[in-house]
């Protein structure tokens, strides 16, 4: 695991922002957010459209003013500092490259505006293009570049001024899937190399899990959970986070403890064996089981439990088979079976009843939001 300094470089303190729309009246994309961002970390703001993540990024950059709260860079308040004076640079979804300029001209433009001498500008452009893997393309125009190359030019242009923090607003979303996956690794490696803080905005959970040191999951102007990718995925704090990150089976019920065993009684459905430290018998809870927690089983043996489901659909995705089915009470369930050539799982068919086995340590309990 890469080392990230615990030192706070940026702090958002009580950020609140509202505005009026003709459709919905007053909306509040930032509802009192407080967030500490560490030195040299890759932090991702993740959430659905309209959750406030881009608004938060814009207020950090200085493109939007807060109604309440403050943003501090290493203890210095930023509210009175205009956007062009803040040591931040932003890479947008639309790379906004100058079409009439060469790659070198686009990348070095900020240095020209700052009055940097030509020799230094040339040296720094050469260095940053080498960093992003574009050496030798200095004389090309943006129209002569692929989407991935244009994205690298935008990154180089943002990095050449040596910002304290780099802000990225859905900057990979314009790329096709395979190139986007490749750029995720490249972007993370680049952040490791330059050693500065990256704040990345996305609604794509795969991007967030792949690149981040920490993820802030947002909804309705608030941060619902802040943690490492593993913490967010394995131990979500509530039903929203569990449902938004990855594929989840989430059931609501009542916790029952009987001696040394615990179970969640699902209304109209089966009981799910769980470990329930920190919860009391009678608590209303949500219980999450990821598809990979299930294994096809012919019996009900082992330390855990099992659920019977009728298969409705089988989705082949190459490495896995996704089994979509329903429990006896009609609740949907998704299980994952690893695909191996010639394996018996390929003989499964819709309408078939299967037994899905899980370990008792697999289910994750959350306090019910309906409680």
N, C-alpha and C positions, 0 to 999 in steps of 0.2 A: 504494500500500500504506500502510495506517494505521501511524503511528509508535507503537511500544510501547517504554516505558522498559526498558532492560536492567537497571535496578535491581531487586534481589531484594526482594520484599515478604513472601513466605511461603516457608518451607523445610520440607520433610518429610525427616527424616534417619533412615534405617535403620528405618522403620516396620514392625513385625511384630505380627500379631494372629492368634490361633488360638482356636477354640472347638470344643466337642464336639457332634455331632449324633447322634440315635438311628439314623439310616440309614447314615451314612458314617464314624462315629467322629470323630476329630480332623480338622478342616479348617483350612486356613491361608489366609484371604482376603487377607492382606497378608504378603508373604514378603520382608521387608528392603527396602522401597521407599525410595529417595531421590529427591527431586524439588524443583527450584528453580522457583518461580512468580514471574513478573515483575510489576512495577507496571503497572496499566492494561492488562492483557492478557486476552483471552478464551481460557482454557485448557479444553479438553474432555478428560474421562476417558472413553475409548471402549473397549468390549469386550463380549463375550458375557455373558449372565446367569451370575452366580457367579464372575466374574473378580476381584472385589474393589473395583470402582470406587465403589459406594455405601458400603461399609465405610470406604474411605479418606476419602470426604466426611464421614461421620459422625465419624470421629476428628478431622478438622480442626475440625468444628463443636463438638466436645466432648461429643457424645452417646454416644461409645464411648471407652474408655480403651485405649491401646496396651499390649501386653505388653512390647514393647521399642521403643526409639527415642524421638524427640522431634519436636515441631512448633514451629517458631519463627516469630513474626511480627515482622519487622524486627529480628531478633536476640534477641527476648525469648521465652523458653521458655513454652509454653502448657500444659504438663501439669498444673500446679497451678491453672490458671485455669478455673473452672466455665463451662459452656456459656453461661449468661446473662450472664457478664462478658466474654466474648470479643467483639471488635468485628466479628462476622460475623452475617449473617442468612441464613436458608435458605428457599428456595421448594421445596415438595415436589410430588410427582406429584399427590397429593390436596391441593388448595389450602387445605383446613381453614378456610374462612371461617365466621364466626359467622352462622348463618342468621337470627337475630333482630335483627341489627344492620344498619344502613344501610351503604352503601359508605363514607361518611365515617367512620362509627363503626368499621368494620373497619380502615380505613387508619390512623386516629388512635389506635387502642387502645394501641399501644406507648408513645405519647407520654403518654397518660393514666397508665399504670402508672409511667412515669418522673417524673411530677409536673410535666410541662410546663404552663405557664399556658395558659388557654383561648384567648387571642388568638393566641399563637404557634402553638398546635396547629392552629387554623383556617387560619392563613396557610400553614403547612407542608403541610397536607392539600390545600389548593387548589393549591399549587405542584406537588406530586407527582402529583396527578390530571391536571393539565395536561400534565405530562411524559409520562404513559402514555396520553394521549388519552381520558380519561374525564371531562373537564370537563362539568358539567351533569347528571351521573348520581349526585351525592352522596347523594340521598335514596332511591335504589333499594335493595332488598334483593337478596341474592345470587340468589335464585330468579327474579328479574326480569331477570337478565343472561344473555347467551350464554356459551358456554364460553370464547371468547377474551376477553370482558370480565371474566369471573371470574379468568382468568389474569393480566390486567392489575391487578386489585385486589390479588391476592397479591403481584405485583411491587411495587406501590406501597407496600403494607404493609411489605415487606422493605426498601425503599429509604428510607423516611421517617426511619428512625433513623440514616441516613448511615453505613452499615457500611463498614469498611475493605475487606472482601471479601464478595461475594455468592455464595452457594452454591446451585446449582440441581440438584435431583435428578429427572431425567427429567420436567421440568415442562411439556413440550409433548406428552407421550405420550397424554394424554386427549383431545386435539383431533383432529378429522377431518383428512384429508391436506391438503386445500386450505388450511384455516385454519392448520394447522401450518406449511406452507410460508410463508404470509404472516407468521406470528409469528416465524419464524426471522429474517427480515430486520428486523422491528421490534425484536426483542430485541438484535440486533447493533447497530442504530442507537442503541438506548437505552444500551447499554454505552459506545458512543463518546461519547454526550452526557454521561453522569454521570461518566465518567472514572475508574472504579474497576475492580478486578480481578474478573472473573467466573470461577468454576470450575463447569463444566457437566458433568453426568453423563448419558450416553446410550448405548444400544446401536445407535442409528440412524446409520449412516455418512453419510447425506445431511445430517443435521443437523450432524454434526461438520465435514464438508467445507465446508458453507455458512457457518458462523458463526465458526469458530475462527481465532485467530492461531497457536496451536499445538495439536497433538493428542498425547495420551499413549495409545498403544494398549496395553491391558492383557490379560493372560491368566494364570490360575492364580496370582494374587497378585503378579504382577511386571509391570513396564513393559517391553514388548518393543521399543518405538521411541517416541521423542519428537521431533517435528518439525513443520514447517509442513504445511498440507494438501497442497501440491504435493509436498513431500519424501515424505510418507507414501504418496501415490498413485503418484508416478512412480518412486521409488527405495526401495521397501520393503526392510527389512533381512533378512527371512526369509520363508519360505513362509506362515506363519500370517498375518502382516500383509498380504502380497500377496493372500491368499485372502479375508481379512475385509473389506478395503477395496475396494469396487467389484467388478466382474466381471472375472475373470482366467482366462487360459489358462496353466496352470503345468505344465511338462514337466520331468522329471528325466533327466539323462544325464551324459555325460562330455565334457569340453572337449577339443578337438583344435585345435592350432595348426599351420598349414602355411604357412611363409613369412609373407606379410603378411595372410593370411586366418585367420579363426577360425570354428569351428562347434561346436555341441553335438550329439553323436551320441545320439539318443534310442533307448533299448533297444527293439528290434523295430519301430522307426519311422524317420521321416525325420531328416535332419540339419537343424539350424536355424542359419543364418548369424548371427553375433553379432559385436560388438566386445567384447573381453575384457581390458581394461586391469585390472591388479591380480590376474589369475588366471593359473595356469600350466597348460600342457598336461597332461592326465590328471586334473585336478581333477574331483571329483564336484560337480555344480552343479544348481540349479533355475533354469529360465529362464522368465520371465514375458512374455507378450504380451497386452496388453489388446485387447478386441474391436475398438476403434476404430483399432488399429494395422494392421488388415487392410484391403485393398481388393480387390474383385473384379477379376481380371485374366485375360486370355486367353492370356498368354504368361509366360515366365520371365525377362524382361529387367529390367534396372535393377540398382542397387547394393543388393542385399538377397537375398531368397529368396522362396520360395512353398511353400505346402502344398496338396495336393489333399484335398478333403473331400467326403463324400457328405452332402447336406442331409437331416436327419431331421425338422426342424420349422422353421417360419418364424413368428416372433412380431411382429405389427404393433403398435407402441407410439406411432403418430402421427408423431413426427419421425424415427423410425428403424425399420429392420427388423432384428431380431435373428435371425441365422441359426444354428441349432443343428445341428451335424453331427458326423461322426466321420472320423478319419483312417484310413488303410488298416490300421493296427495296432489299431484299435478305440478309441483314445483320443478322448474328446470334445473338441470345439472350438466356440467361440462367436465369431462375427464380427458386426460392426455395419456396416450399409449405410444411408447417409442416404436417407430417403424424399423423393422429389420426385414430384409428381403427373405421372402418365403415364410415369414412368421405367421403363426396361427391367427393373430389379430386381424389379418387381412380377410379372414372368413366371416368376420362379423357382418351383420346386416341389419338394416332398419326393421323394427318390430321385435328384435331379439331382446330378452331380458338378461342383464348382466349384473354381477355383484361387484361393487366397487369397494375395495378394502383400503383402509387408512390407519395410520398409527395414531395412538391417543395424543401424542405430542404434536401432531400436525395441525389440528384446528387452532385458530387464533381467536380469542375472545375479545370483544369490544363492548363497552357499555352501550346499550340500545339508545339511539337518538330519539326514539319514540317514548322512552321511559319518562 
